[in-house]
Amino acid sequence: MTSLFSPPKMPEPTPMPVVPTRDDQAVKDAEERQRKAALMAKGRQSTILTGGMGLQEEAPVKKKQLFGE
């Protein structure tokens, strides 16, 4: 028995995309941009030495005396 229609043609396979490696310049540039963005986002956070509640200990206060210590 013969068929009236021809079998379907298979489409050409699409080429595999090129996966960048860590040695590519574009990857290195992106890493550098991310590092700089993280530094800029951090801002003055590293200079804050207390938490949200502030200091929880007694302040070291000593009054000056006119004569003596």
PDBQT receptor file of N, H, CA, C and O in Angstrom, charges set to zero:
ATOM      1  N   MET A   1       0.829  -1.164   0.000  1.00  0.00    +0.000 N 
ATOM      2  CA  MET A   1       0.000   0.000   0.000  1.00  0.00    +0.000 C 
ATOM      3  C   MET A   1       0.885   1.242   0.000  1.00  0.00    +0.000 C 
ATOM      4  O   MET A   1       1.840   1.325   0.772  1.00  0.00    +0.000 OA
ATOM      5  N   THR A   2       0.592   2.142  -0.806  1.00  0.00    +0.000 N 
ATOM      6  H   THR A   2      -0.184   2.074  -1.433  1.00  0.00    +0.000 HD
ATOM      7  CA  THR A   2       1.375   3.364  -0.910  1.00  0.00    +0.000 C 
ATOM      8  C   THR A   2       0.617   4.491  -0.229  1.00  0.00    +0.000 C 
ATOM      9  O   THR A   2      -0.612   4.494  -0.153  1.00  0.00    +0.000 OA
ATOM     10  N   SER A   3       1.395   5.450   0.265  1.00  0.00    +0.000 N 
ATOM     11  H   SER A   3       2.393   5.448   0.204  1.00  0.00    +0.000 HD
ATOM     12  CA  SER A   3       0.746   6.578   0.941  1.00  0.00    +0.000 C 
ATOM     13  C   SER A   3       0.603   7.741  -0.028  1.00  0.00    +0.000 C 
ATOM     14  O   SER A   3       1.363   7.872  -0.988  1.00  0.00    +0.000 OA
ATOM     15  N   LEU A   4      -0.364   8.562   0.238  1.00  0.00    +0.000 N 
ATOM     16  H   LEU A   4      -0.981   8.455   1.018  1.00  0.00    +0.000 HD
ATOM     17  CA  LEU A   4      -0.592   9.714  -0.606  1.00  0.00    +0.000 C 
ATOM     18  C   LEU A   4       0.287  10.889  -0.215  1.00  0.00    +0.000 C 
ATOM     19  O   LEU A   4       0.547  11.781  -1.022  1.00  0.00    +0.000 OA
ATOM     20  N   PHE A   5       0.749  10.882   1.054  1.00  0.00    +0.000 N 
ATOM     21  H   PHE A   5       0.537  10.157   1.710  1.00  0.00    +0.000 HD
ATOM     22  CA  PHE A   5       1.546  12.000   1.556  1.00  0.00    +0.000 C 
ATOM     23  C   PHE A   5       2.972  11.534   1.826  1.00  0.00    +0.000 C 
ATOM     24  O   PHE A   5       3.205  10.373   2.164  1.00  0.00    +0.000 OA
ATOM     25  N   SER A   6       3.905  12.436   1.674  1.00  0.00    +0.000 N 
ATOM     26  H   SER A   6       3.716  13.379   1.399  1.00  0.00    +0.000 HD
ATOM     27  CA  SER A   6       5.289  12.091   1.971  1.00  0.00    +0.000 C 
ATOM     28  C   SER A   6       5.528  12.223   3.478  1.00  0.00    +0.000 C 
ATOM     29  O   SER A   6       4.811  12.971   4.143  1.00  0.00    +0.000 OA
ATOM     30  N   PRO A   7       6.505  11.523   4.023  1.00  0.00    +0.000 N 
ATOM     31  CA  PRO A   7       6.769  11.628   5.459  1.00  0.00    +0.000 C 
ATOM     32  C   PRO A   7       7.258  13.039   5.804  1.00  0.00    +0.000 C 
ATOM     33  O   PRO A   7       7.860  13.714   4.969  1.00  0.00    +0.000 OA
ATOM     34  N   PRO A   8       6.995  13.477   7.037  1.00  0.00    +0.000 N 
ATOM     35  CA  PRO A   8       7.422  14.845   7.401  1.00  0.00    +0.000 C 
ATOM     36  C   PRO A   8       8.941  14.966   7.429  1.00  0.00    +0.000 C 
ATOM     37  O   PRO A   8       9.656  14.027   7.779  1.00  0.00    +0.000 OA
ATOM     38  N   LYS A   9       9.400  16.126   7.059  1.00  0.00    +0.000 N 
ATOM     39  H   LYS A   9       8.819  16.889   6.775  1.00  0.00    +0.000 HD
ATOM     40  CA  LYS A   9      10.837  16.371   7.074  1.00  0.00    +0.000 C 
ATOM     41  C   LYS A   9      11.228  16.878   8.448  1.00  0.00    +0.000 C 
ATOM     42  O   LYS A   9      10.512  17.679   9.050  1.00  0.00    +0.000 OA
ATOM     43  N   MET A  10      12.339  16.420   8.932  1.00  0.00    +0.000 N 
ATOM     44  H   MET A  10      12.920  15.769   8.443  1.00  0.00    +0.000 HD
ATOM     45  CA  MET A  10      12.845  16.835  10.239  1.00  0.00    +0.000 C 
ATOM     46  C   MET A  10      13.509  18.206  10.101  1.00  0.00    +0.000 C 
ATOM     47  O   MET A  10      14.262  18.433   9.154  1.00  0.00    +0.000 OA
ATOM     48  N   PRO A  11      13.236  19.129  11.045  1.00  0.00    +0.000 N 
ATOM     49  CA  PRO A  11      13.895  20.440  10.952  1.00  0.00    +0.000 C 
ATOM     50  C   PRO A  11      15.373  20.314  11.314  1.00  0.00    +0.000 C 
ATOM     51  O   PRO A  11      15.792  19.394  12.017  1.00  0.00    +0.000 OA
ATOM     52  N   GLU A  12      16.125  21.254  10.816  1.00  0.00    +0.000 N 
ATOM     53  H   GLU A  12      15.784  22.001  10.246  1.00  0.00    +0.000 HD
ATOM     54  CA  GLU A  12      17.556  21.276  11.125  1.00  0.00    +0.000 C 
ATOM     55  C   GLU A  12      17.744  21.553  12.624  1.00  0.00    +0.000 C 
ATOM     56  O   GLU A  12      17.075  22.424  13.181  1.00  0.00    +0.000 OA
ATOM     57  N   PRO A  13      18.633  20.828  13.262  1.00  0.00    +0.000 N 
ATOM     58  CA  PRO A  13      18.852  21.096  14.691  1.00  0.00    +0.000 C 
ATOM     59  C   PRO A  13      19.511  22.461  14.893  1.00  0.00    +0.000 C 
ATOM     60  O   PRO A  13      20.374  22.872  14.117  1.00  0.00    +0.000 OA
ATOM     61  N   THR A  14      19.093  23.142  15.938  1.00  0.00    +0.000 N 
ATOM     62  H   THR A  14      18.392  22.808  16.569  1.00  0.00    +0.000 HD
ATOM     63  CA  THR A  14      19.680  24.450  16.217  1.00  0.00    +0.000 C 
ATOM     64  C   THR A  14      21.039  24.238  16.873  1.00  0.00    +0.000 C 
ATOM     65  O   THR A  14      21.206  23.318  17.674  1.00  0.00    +0.000 OA
ATOM     66  N   PRO A  15      21.997  25.072  16.543  1.00  0.00    +0.000 N 
ATOM     67  CA  PRO A  15      23.320  24.898  17.138  1.00  0.00    +0.000 C 
ATOM     68  C   PRO A  15      23.280  25.198  18.641  1.00  0.00    +0.000 C 
ATOM     69  O   PRO A  15      22.489  26.021  19.102  1.00  0.00    +0.000 OA
ATOM     70  N   MET A  16      24.126  24.531  19.374  1.00  0.00    +0.000 N 
ATOM     71  H   MET A  16      24.769  23.863  18.999  1.00  0.00    +0.000 HD
ATOM     72  CA  MET A  16      24.217  24.724  20.819  1.00  0.00    +0.000 C 
ATOM     73  C   MET A  16      24.796  26.111  21.100  1.00  0.00    +0.000 C 
ATOM     74  O   MET A  16      25.743  26.529  20.434  1.00  0.00    +0.000 OA
ATOM     75  N   PRO A  17      24.234  26.829  22.081  1.00  0.00    +0.000 N 
ATOM     76  CA  PRO A  17      24.779  28.154  22.399  1.00  0.00    +0.000 C 
ATOM     77  C   PRO A  17      26.157  28.013  23.046  1.00  0.00    +0.000 C 
ATOM     78  O   PRO A  17      26.449  27.017  23.709  1.00  0.00    +0.000 OA
ATOM     79  N   VAL A  18      26.976  29.006  22.844  1.00  0.00    +0.000 N 
ATOM     80  H   VAL A  18      26.739  29.815  22.306  1.00  0.00    +0.000 HD
ATOM     81  CA  VAL A  18      28.314  29.009  23.415  1.00  0.00    +0.000 C 
ATOM     82  C   VAL A  18      28.200  29.415  24.883  1.00  0.00    +0.000 C 
ATOM     83  O   VAL A  18      27.694  30.491  25.201  1.00  0.00    +0.000 OA
ATOM     84  N   VAL A  19      28.667  28.556  25.760  1.00  0.00    +0.000 N 
ATOM     85  H   VAL A  19      29.077  27.681  25.502  1.00  0.00    +0.000 HD
ATOM     86  CA  VAL A  19      28.613  28.827  27.192  1.00  0.00    +0.000 C 
ATOM     87  C   VAL A  19      29.891  29.554  27.586  1.00  0.00    +0.000 C 
ATOM     88  O   VAL A  19      30.986  29.047  27.342  1.00  0.00    +0.000 OA
ATOM     89  N   PRO A  20      29.771  30.741  28.196  1.00  0.00    +0.000 N 
ATOM     90  CA  PRO A  20      30.986  31.477  28.574  1.00  0.00    +0.000 C 
ATOM     91  C   PRO A  20      31.710  30.780  29.724  1.00  0.00    +0.000 C 
ATOM     92  O   PRO A  20      31.083  30.143  30.571  1.00  0.00    +0.000 OA
ATOM     93  N   THR A  21      33.010  30.905  29.742  1.00  0.00    +0.000 N 
ATOM     94  H   THR A  21      33.519  31.423  29.054  1.00  0.00    +0.000 HD
ATOM     95  CA  THR A  21      33.822  30.347  30.818  1.00  0.00    +0.000 C 
ATOM     96  C   THR A  21      34.312  31.490  31.698  1.00  0.00    +0.000 C 
ATOM     97  O   THR A  21      34.150  32.661  31.354  1.00  0.00    +0.000 OA
ATOM     98  N   ARG A  22      34.907  31.149  32.827  1.00  0.00    +0.000 N 
ATOM     99  H   ARG A  22      35.039  30.198  33.107  1.00  0.00    +0.000 HD
ATOM    100  CA  ARG A  22      35.397  32.163  33.758  1.00  0.00    +0.000 C 
ATOM    101  C   ARG A  22      36.557  32.962  33.169  1.00  0.00    +0.000 C 
ATOM    102  O   ARG A  22      36.884  34.036  33.675  1.00  0.00    +0.000 OA
ATOM    103  N   ASP A  23      37.175  32.458  32.119  1.00  0.00    +0.000 N 
ATOM    104  H   ASP A  23      36.909  31.586  31.709  1.00  0.00    +0.000 HD
ATOM    105  CA  ASP A  23      38.320  33.148  31.519  1.00  0.00    +0.000 C 
ATOM    106  C   ASP A  23      37.900  34.191  30.483  1.00  0.00    +0.000 C 
ATOM    107  O   ASP A  23      38.731  34.987  30.045  1.00  0.00    +0.000 OA
ATOM    108  N   ASP A  24      36.628  34.202  30.086  1.00  0.00    +0.000 N 
ATOM    109  H   ASP A  24      35.953  33.555  30.442  1.00  0.00    +0.000 HD
ATOM    110  CA  ASP A  24      36.162  35.171  29.097  1.00  0.00    +0.000 C 
ATOM    111  C   ASP A  24      36.188  36.581  29.689  1.00  0.00    +0.000 C 
ATOM    112  O   ASP A  24      35.934  36.772  30.878  1.00  0.00    +0.000 OA
ATOM    113  N   GLN A  25      36.493  37.549  28.855  1.00  0.00    +0.000 N 
ATOM    114  H   GLN A  25      36.699  37.394  27.889  1.00  0.00    +0.000 HD
ATOM    115  CA  GLN A  25      36.593  38.936  29.306  1.00  0.00    +0.000 C 
ATOM    116  C   GLN A  25      35.236  39.468  29.759  1.00  0.00    +0.000 C 
ATOM    117  O   GLN A  25      35.165  40.238  30.717  1.00  0.00    +0.000 OA
ATOM    118  N   ALA A  26      34.165  39.069  29.086  1.00  0.00    +0.000 N 
ATOM    119  H   ALA A  26      34.223  38.443  28.308  1.00  0.00    +0.000 HD
ATOM    120  CA  ALA A  26      32.827  39.546  29.459  1.00  0.00    +0.000 C 
ATOM    121  C   ALA A  26      32.453  39.055  30.865  1.00  0.00    +0.000 C 
ATOM    122  O   ALA A  26      31.819  39.779  31.632  1.00  0.00    +0.000 OA
ATOM    123  N   VAL A  27      32.844  37.844  31.189  1.00  0.00    +0.000 N 
ATOM    124  H   VAL A  27      33.359  37.255  30.566  1.00  0.00    +0.000 HD
ATOM    125  CA  VAL A  27      32.557  37.299  32.522  1.00  0.00    +0.000 C 
ATOM    126  C   VAL A  27      33.374  38.046  33.570  1.00  0.00    +0.000 C 
ATOM    127  O   VAL A  27      32.867  38.364  34.645  1.00  0.00    +0.000 OA
ATOM    128  N   LYS A  28      34.623  38.321  33.260  1.00  0.00    +0.000 N 
ATOM    129  H   LYS A  28      35.035  38.062  32.386  1.00  0.00    +0.000 HD
ATOM    130  CA  LYS A  28      35.468  39.063  34.208  1.00  0.00    +0.000 C 
ATOM    131  C   LYS A  28      34.927  40.471  34.432  1.00  0.00    +0.000 C 
ATOM    132  O   LYS A  28      34.930  40.964  35.560  1.00  0.00    +0.000 OA
ATOM    133  N   ASP A  29      34.462  41.119  33.365  1.00  0.00    +0.000 N 
ATOM    134  H   ASP A  29      34.460  40.718  32.449  1.00  0.00    +0.000 HD
ATOM    135  CA  ASP A  29      33.888  42.460  33.499  1.00  0.00    +0.000 C 
ATOM    136  C   ASP A  29      32.627  42.435  34.361  1.00  0.00    +0.000 C 
ATOM    137  O   ASP A  29      32.424  43.317  35.195  1.00  0.00    +0.000 OA
ATOM    138  N   ALA A  30      31.785  41.427  34.159  1.00  0.00    +0.000 N 
ATOM    139  H   ALA A  30      31.950  40.711  33.481  1.00  0.00    +0.000 HD
ATOM    140  CA  ALA A  30      30.555  41.316  34.944  1.00  0.00    +0.000 C 
ATOM    141  C   ALA A  30      30.875  41.078  36.417  1.00  0.00    +0.000 C 
ATOM    142  O   ALA A  30      30.216  41.649  37.286  1.00  0.00    +0.000 OA
ATOM    143  N   GLU A  31      31.866  40.254  36.710  1.00  0.00    +0.000 N 
ATOM    144  H   GLU A  31      32.401  39.791  36.003  1.00  0.00    +0.000 HD
ATOM    145  CA  GLU A  31      32.263  40.012  38.098  1.00  0.00    +0.000 C 
ATOM    146  C   GLU A  31      32.774  41.294  38.741  1.00  0.00    +0.000 C 
ATOM    147  O   GLU A  31      32.468  41.569  39.902  1.00  0.00    +0.000 OA
ATOM    148  N   GLU A  32      33.539  42.068  38.010  1.00  0.00    +0.000 N 
ATOM    149  H   GLU A  32      33.787  41.845  37.067  1.00  0.00    +0.000 HD
ATOM    150  CA  GLU A  32      34.077  43.325  38.535  1.00  0.00    +0.000 C 
ATOM    151  C   GLU A  32      32.949  44.322  38.804  1.00  0.00    +0.000 C 
ATOM    152  O   GLU A  32      32.969  45.017  39.820  1.00  0.00    +0.000 OA
ATOM    153  N   ARG A  33      31.959  44.398  37.897  1.00  0.00    +0.000 N 
ATOM    154  H   ARG A  33      31.943  43.834  37.071  1.00  0.00    +0.000 HD
ATOM    155  CA  ARG A  33      30.815  45.282  38.116  1.00  0.00    +0.000 C 
ATOM    156  C   ARG A  33      30.031  44.859  39.360  1.00  0.00    +0.000 C 
ATOM    157  O   ARG A  33      29.597  45.710  40.137  1.00  0.00    +0.000 OA
ATOM    158  N   GLN A  34      29.850  43.555  39.552  1.00  0.00    +0.000 N 
ATOM    159  H   GLN A  34      30.202  42.864  38.921  1.00  0.00    +0.000 HD
ATOM    160  CA  GLN A  34      29.128  43.071  40.729  1.00  0.00    +0.000 C 
ATOM    161  C   GLN A  34      29.897  43.386  42.006  1.00  0.00    +0.000 C 
ATOM    162  O   GLN A  34      29.294  43.756  43.013  1.00  0.00    +0.000 OA
ATOM    163  N   ARG A  35      31.211  43.247  41.977  1.00  0.00    +0.000 N 
ATOM    164  H   ARG A  35      31.700  42.947  41.158  1.00  0.00    +0.000 HD
ATOM    165  CA  ARG A  35      32.029  43.526  43.150  1.00  0.00    +0.000 C 
ATOM    166  C   ARG A  35      31.949  45.012  43.513  1.00  0.00    +0.000 C 
ATOM    167  O   ARG A  35      31.816  45.365  44.685  1.00  0.00    +0.000 OA
ATOM    168  N   LYS A  36      32.032  45.877  42.497  1.00  0.00    +0.000 N 
ATOM    169  H   LYS A  36      32.141  45.590  41.546  1.00  0.00    +0.000 HD
ATOM    170  CA  LYS A  36      31.938  47.316  42.745  1.00  0.00    +0.000 C 
ATOM    171  C   LYS A  36      30.557  47.705  43.255  1.00  0.00    +0.000 C 
ATOM    172  O   LYS A  36      30.437  48.556  44.137  1.00  0.00    +0.000 OA
ATOM    173  N   ALA A  37      29.513  47.087  42.706  1.00  0.00    +0.000 N 
ATOM    174  H   ALA A  37      29.610  46.395  41.990  1.00  0.00    +0.000 HD
ATOM    175  CA  ALA A  37      28.153  47.387  43.152  1.00  0.00    +0.000 C 
ATOM    176  C   ALA A  37      27.961  46.969  44.606  1.00  0.00    +0.000 C 
ATOM    177  O   ALA A  37      27.287  47.663  45.367  1.00  0.00    +0.000 OA
ATOM    178  N   ALA A  38      28.547  45.845  44.993  1.00  0.00    +0.000 N 
ATOM    179  H   ALA A  38      29.095  45.282  44.375  1.00  0.00    +0.000 HD
ATOM    180  CA  ALA A  38      28.439  45.388  46.382  1.00  0.00    +0.000 C 
ATOM    181  C   ALA A  38      29.170  46.340  47.317  1.00  0.00    +0.000 C 
ATOM    182  O   ALA A  38      28.695  46.615  48.419  1.00  0.00    +0.000 OA
ATOM    183  N   LEU A  39      30.319  46.844  46.886  1.00  0.00    +0.000 N 
ATOM    184  H   LEU A  39      30.705  46.621  45.991  1.00  0.00    +0.000 HD
ATOM    185  CA  LEU A  39      31.056  47.808  47.713  1.00  0.00    +0.000 C 
ATOM    186  C   LEU A  39      30.284  49.108  47.870  1.00  0.00    +0.000 C 
ATOM    187  O   LEU A  39      30.250  49.686  48.957  1.00  0.00    +0.000 OA
ATOM    188  N   MET A  40      29.664  49.569  46.788  1.00  0.00    +0.000 N 
ATOM    189  H   MET A  40      29.691  49.100  45.906  1.00  0.00    +0.000 HD
ATOM    190  CA  MET A  40      28.902  50.810  46.845  1.00  0.00    +0.000 C 
ATOM    191  C   MET A  40      27.640  50.640  47.697  1.00  0.00    +0.000 C 
ATOM    192  O   MET A  40      27.235  51.569  48.395  1.00  0.00    +0.000 OA
ATOM    193  N   ALA A  41      27.029  49.472  47.643  1.00  0.00    +0.000 N 
ATOM    194  H   ALA A  41      27.359  48.717  47.076  1.00  0.00    +0.000 HD
ATOM    195  CA  ALA A  41      25.806  49.235  48.402  1.00  0.00    +0.000 C 
ATOM    196  C   ALA A  41      26.095  49.149  49.898  1.00  0.00    +0.000 C 
ATOM    197  O   ALA A  41      25.244  49.472  50.727  1.00  0.00    +0.000 OA
ATOM    198  N   LYS A  42      27.286  48.717  50.223  1.00  0.00    +0.000 N 
ATOM    199  H   LYS A  42      27.977  48.455  49.550  1.00  0.00    +0.000 HD
ATOM    200  CA  LYS A  42      27.641  48.576  51.636  1.00  0.00    +0.000 C 
ATOM    201  C   LYS A  42      27.710  49.937  52.314  1.00  0.00    +0.000 C 
ATOM    202  O   LYS A  42      27.276  50.087  53.456  1.00  0.00    +0.000 OA
ATOM    203  N   GLY A  43      28.248  50.918  51.624  1.00  0.00    +0.000 N 
ATOM    204  H   GLY A  43      28.601  50.796  50.696  1.00  0.00    +0.000 HD
ATOM    205  CA  GLY A  43      28.280  52.286  52.134  1.00  0.00    +0.000 C 
ATOM    206  C   GLY A  43      28.996  52.417  53.458  1.00  0.00    +0.000 C 
ATOM    207  O   GLY A  43      30.111  51.923  53.630  1.00  0.00    +0.000 OA
ATOM    208  N   ARG A  44      28.332  53.102  54.415  1.00  0.00    +0.000 N 
ATOM    209  H   ARG A  44      27.426  53.503  54.276  1.00  0.00    +0.000 HD
ATOM    210  CA  ARG A  44      28.948  53.345  55.717  1.00  0.00    +0.000 C 
ATOM    211  C   ARG A  44      28.615  52.271  56.731  1.00  0.00    +0.000 C 
ATOM    212  O   ARG A  44      28.869  52.453  57.921  1.00  0.00    +0.000 OA
ATOM    213  N   GLN A  45      28.059  51.169  56.299  1.00  0.00    +0.000 N 
ATOM    214  H   GLN A  45      27.852  51.021  55.331  1.00  0.00    +0.000 HD
ATOM    215  CA  GLN A  45      27.652  50.112  57.214  1.00  0.00    +0.000 C 
ATOM    216  C   GLN A  45      28.830  49.605  58.047  1.00  0.00    +0.000 C 
ATOM    217  O   GLN A  45      28.650  49.256  59.214  1.00  0.00    +0.000 OA
ATOM    218  N   SER A  46      30.009  49.560  57.477  1.00  0.00    +0.000 N 
ATOM    219  H   SER A  46      30.155  49.843  56.530  1.00  0.00    +0.000 HD
ATOM    220  CA  SER A  46      31.151  49.031  58.217  1.00  0.00    +0.000 C 
ATOM    221  C   SER A  46      31.629  50.000  59.300  1.00  0.00    +0.000 C 
ATOM    222  O   SER A  46      32.406  49.601  60.168  1.00  0.00    +0.000 OA
ATOM    223  N   THR A  47      31.187  51.266  59.275  1.00  0.00    +0.000 N 
ATOM    224  H   THR A  47      30.556  51.590  58.570  1.00  0.00    +0.000 HD
ATOM    225  CA  THR A  47      31.631  52.212  60.290  1.00  0.00    +0.000 C 
ATOM    226  C   THR A  47      30.712  52.250  61.502  1.00  0.00    +0.000 C 
ATOM    227  O   THR A  47      31.072  52.837  62.522  1.00  0.00    +0.000 OA
ATOM    228  N   ILE A  48      29.547  51.644  61.417  1.00  0.00    +0.000 N 
ATOM    229  H   ILE A  48      29.255  51.167  60.588  1.00  0.00    +0.000 HD
ATOM    230  CA  ILE A  48      28.613  51.638  62.537  1.00  0.00    +0.000 C 
ATOM    231  C   ILE A  48      29.024  50.518  63.490  1.00  0.00    +0.000 C 
ATOM    232  O   ILE A  48      29.057  49.349  63.105  1.00  0.00    +0.000 OA
ATOM    233  N   LEU A  49      29.333  50.875  64.720  1.00  0.00    +0.000 N 
ATOM    234  H   LEU A  49      29.306  51.824  65.033  1.00  0.00    +0.000 HD
ATOM    235  CA  LEU A  49      29.870  49.900  65.663  1.00  0.00    +0.000 C 
ATOM    236  C   LEU A  49      28.839  49.419  66.674  1.00  0.00    +0.000 C 
ATOM    237  O   LEU A  49      29.151  48.554  67.492  1.00  0.00    +0.000 OA
ATOM    238  N   THR A  50      27.640  49.943  66.645  1.00  0.00    +0.000 N 
ATOM    239  H   THR A  50      27.387  50.646  65.980  1.00  0.00    +0.000 HD
ATOM    240  CA  THR A  50      26.612  49.526  67.587  1.00  0.00    +0.000 C 
ATOM    241  C   THR A  50      25.440  48.918  66.839  1.00  0.00    +0.000 C 
ATOM    242  O   THR A  50      25.330  49.036  65.618  1.00  0.00    +0.000 OA
ATOM    243  N   GLY A  51      24.576  48.272  67.586  1.00  0.00    +0.000 N 
ATOM    244  H   GLY A  51      24.666  48.176  68.578  1.00  0.00    +0.000 HD
ATOM    245  CA  GLY A  51      23.386  47.701  66.991  1.00  0.00    +0.000 C 
ATOM    246  C   GLY A  51      22.250  48.700  66.988  1.00  0.00    +0.000 C 
ATOM    247  O   GLY A  51      22.468  49.891  67.210  1.00  0.00    +0.000 OA
ATOM    248  N   GLY A  52      21.058  48.236  66.742  1.00  0.00    +0.000 N 
ATOM    249  H   GLY A  52      20.881  47.268  66.561  1.00  0.00    +0.000 HD
ATOM    250  CA  GLY A  52      19.893  49.093  66.701  1.00  0.00    +0.000 C 
ATOM    251  C   GLY A  52      19.511  49.640  68.062  1.00  0.00    +0.000 C 
ATOM    252  O   GLY A  52      18.864  50.684  68.148  1.00  0.00    +0.000 OA
ATOM    253  N   MET A  53      19.904  48.948  69.140  1.00  0.00    +0.000 N 
ATOM    254  H   MET A  53      20.430  48.101  69.071  1.00  0.00    +0.000 HD
ATOM    255  CA  MET A  53      19.587  49.380  70.497  1.00  0.00    +0.000 C 
ATOM    256  C   MET A  53      20.645  50.323  71.063  1.00  0.00    +0.000 C 
ATOM    257  O   MET A  53      20.485  50.832  72.172  1.00  0.00    +0.000 OA
ATOM    258  N   GLY A  54      21.711  50.561  70.325  1.00  0.00    +0.000 N 
ATOM    259  H   GLY A  54      21.841  50.148  69.424  1.00  0.00    +0.000 HD
ATOM    260  CA  GLY A  54      22.773  51.430  70.820  1.00  0.00    +0.000 C 
ATOM    261  C   GLY A  54      23.668  50.693  71.807  1.00  0.00    +0.000 C 
ATOM    262  O   GLY A  54      23.674  49.462  71.846  1.00  0.00    +0.000 OA
ATOM    263  N   LEU A  55      24.411  51.434  72.593  1.00  0.00    +0.000 N 
ATOM    264  H   LEU A  55      24.406  52.434  72.561  1.00  0.00    +0.000 HD
ATOM    265  CA  LEU A  55      25.275  50.818  73.597  1.00  0.00    +0.000 C 
ATOM    266  C   LEU A  55      24.439  50.401  74.798  1.00  0.00    +0.000 C 
ATOM    267  O   LEU A  55      23.526  51.121  75.203  1.00  0.00    +0.000 OA
ATOM    268  N   GLN A  56      24.744  49.255  75.360  1.00  0.00    +0.000 N 
ATOM    269  H   GLN A  56      25.485  48.670  75.031  1.00  0.00    +0.000 HD
ATOM    270  CA  GLN A  56      23.990  48.730  76.488  1.00  0.00    +0.000 C 
ATOM    271  C   GLN A  56      24.774  48.819  77.794  1.00  0.00    +0.000 C 
ATOM    272  O   GLN A  56      24.299  48.338  78.824  1.00  0.00    +0.000 OA
ATOM    273  N   GLU A  57      25.942  49.411  77.777  1.00  0.00    +0.000 N 
ATOM    274  H   GLU A  57      26.327  49.801  76.941  1.00  0.00    +0.000 HD
ATOM    275  CA  GLU A  57      26.769  49.485  78.980  1.00  0.00    +0.000 C 
ATOM    276  C   GLU A  57      26.885  50.926  79.471  1.00  0.00    +0.000 C 
ATOM    277  O   GLU A  57      26.520  51.866  78.765  1.00  0.00    +0.000 OA
ATOM    278  N   GLU A  58      27.384  51.080  80.659  1.00  0.00    +0.000 N 
ATOM    279  H   GLU A  58      27.680  50.317  81.233  1.00  0.00    +0.000 HD
ATOM    280  CA  GLU A  58      27.563  52.393  81.268  1.00  0.00    +0.000 C 
ATOM    281  C   GLU A  58      28.658  53.161  80.526  1.00  0.00    +0.000 C 
ATOM    282  O   GLU A  58      29.694  52.595  80.178  1.00  0.00    +0.000 OA
ATOM    283  N   ALA A  59      28.426  54.441  80.289  1.00  0.00    +0.000 N 
ATOM    284  H   ALA A  59      27.584  54.901  80.572  1.00  0.00    +0.000 HD
ATOM    285  CA  ALA A  59      29.408  55.266  79.590  1.00  0.00    +0.000 C 
ATOM    286  C   ALA A  59      30.570  55.609  80.532  1.00  0.00    +0.000 C 
ATOM    287  O   ALA A  59      30.343  55.915  81.703  1.00  0.00    +0.000 OA
ATOM    288  N   PRO A  60      31.807  55.560  80.033  1.00  0.00    +0.000 N 
ATOM    289  CA  PRO A  60      32.959  55.890  80.878  1.00  0.00    +0.000 C 
ATOM    290  C   PRO A  60      33.108  57.412  81.021  1.00  0.00    +0.000 C 
ATOM    291  O   PRO A  60      33.862  58.038  80.276  1.00  0.00    +0.000 OA
ATOM    292  N   VAL A  61      32.389  57.996  81.975  1.00  0.00    +0.000 N 
ATOM    293  H   VAL A  61      31.777  57.488  82.580  1.00  0.00    +0.000 HD
ATOM    294  CA  VAL A  61      32.389  59.441  82.173  1.00  0.00    +0.000 C 
ATOM    295  C   VAL A  61      33.155  59.762  83.436  1.00  0.00    +0.000 C 
ATOM    296  O   VAL A  61      32.947  59.133  84.473  1.00  0.00    +0.000 OA
ATOM    297  N   LYS A  62      34.044  60.742  83.353  1.00  0.00    +0.000 N 
ATOM    298  H   LYS A  62      34.214  61.254  82.511  1.00  0.00    +0.000 HD
ATOM    299  CA  LYS A  62      34.819  61.169  84.521  1.00  0.00    +0.000 C 
ATOM    300  C   LYS A  62      34.818  62.700  84.511  1.00  0.00    +0.000 C 
ATOM    301  O   LYS A  62      35.227  63.325  83.533  1.00  0.00    +0.000 OA
ATOM    302  N   LYS A  63      34.349  63.296  85.624  1.00  0.00    +0.000 N 
ATOM    303  H   LYS A  63      34.017  62.787  86.418  1.00  0.00    +0.000 HD
ATOM    304  CA  LYS A  63      34.284  64.749  85.692  1.00  0.00    +0.000 C 
ATOM    305  C   LYS A  63      35.677  65.324  85.930  1.00  0.00    +0.000 C 
ATOM    306  O   LYS A  63      36.497  64.740  86.637  1.00  0.00    +0.000 OA
ATOM    307  N   LYS A  64      35.916  66.453  85.337  1.00  0.00    +0.000 N 
ATOM    308  H   LYS A  64      35.249  66.928  84.762  1.00  0.00    +0.000 HD
ATOM    309  CA  LYS A  64      37.171  67.143  85.572  1.00  0.00    +0.000 C 
ATOM    310  C   LYS A  64      37.100  67.837  86.936  1.00  0.00    +0.000 C 
ATOM    311  O   LYS A  64      36.050  68.314  87.368  1.00  0.00    +0.000 OA
ATOM    312  N   GLN A  65      38.237  67.870  87.578  1.00  0.00    +0.000 N 
ATOM    313  H   GLN A  65      39.089  67.482  87.227  1.00  0.00    +0.000 HD
ATOM    314  CA  GLN A  65      38.325  68.604  88.825  1.00  0.00    +0.000 C 
ATOM    315  C   GLN A  65      39.222  69.822  88.617  1.00  0.00    +0.000 C 
ATOM    316  O   GLN A  65      40.128  69.814  87.784  1.00  0.00    +0.000 OA
ATOM    317  N   LEU A  66      38.952  70.845  89.379  1.00  0.00    +0.000 N 
ATOM    318  H   LEU A  66      38.216  70.851  90.056  1.00  0.00    +0.000 HD
ATOM    319  CA  LEU A  66      39.728  72.063  89.215  1.00  0.00    +0.000 C 
ATOM    320  C   LEU A  66      41.197  71.845  89.596  1.00  0.00    +0.000 C 
ATOM    321  O   LEU A  66      42.103  72.263  88.874  1.00  0.00    +0.000 OA
ATOM    322  N   PHE A  67      41.417  71.188  90.732  1.00  0.00    +0.000 N 
ATOM    323  H   PHE A  67      40.681  70.849  91.318  1.00  0.00    +0.000 HD
ATOM    324  CA  PHE A  67      42.776  70.896  91.170  1.00  0.00    +0.000 C 
ATOM    325  C   PHE A  67      42.888  69.396  91.365  1.00  0.00    +0.000 C 
ATOM    326  O   PHE A  67      41.973  68.774  91.905  1.00  0.00    +0.000 OA
ATOM    327  N   GLY A  68      43.959  68.823  90.949  1.00  0.00    +0.000 N 
ATOM    328  H   GLY A  68      44.702  69.328  90.511  1.00  0.00    +0.000 HD
ATOM    329  CA  GLY A  68      44.166  67.392  91.161  1.00  0.00    +0.000 C 
ATOM    330  C   GLY A  68      43.943  66.603  89.893  1.00  0.00    +0.000 C 
ATOM    331  O   GLY A  68      44.228  67.052  88.783  1.00  0.00    +0.000 OA
ATOM    332  N   GLU A  69      43.438  65.448  90.097  1.00  0.00    +0.000 N 
ATOM    333  H   GLU A  69      43.207  65.084  90.999  1.00  0.00    +0.000 HD
ATOM    334  CA  GLU A  69      43.281  64.490  89.001  1.00  0.00    +0.000 C 
ATOM    335  C   GLU A  69      42.297  64.931  88.002  1.00  0.00    +0.000 C 
ATOM    336  O   GLU A  69      42.056  64.228  87.021  1.00  0.00    +0.000 OA
TER     337      GLU A  69
